[in-house]
């Protein structure tokens, strides 16, 4: 399992779907990752909306998500 640190708050991001969401929304070659809360704040949406997007991407068969 891949582990990253949130660029904003420094929390460990150990959920591969959250890492995949960063890559999907910000680009596959990013070097700054955001936890789900900071990513929601960055896009000015709720964490629930981001979690829904993860499920949509998984249903589409995106390889970035488990």
Secondary structure, 3 states (H helix, E strand, C coil): CCCEEECCCCCEECCHHHHHHHHHHHCCCCCCECCHHHHHHHHCCCHHHHHHHHHHHHHCCCCCCC
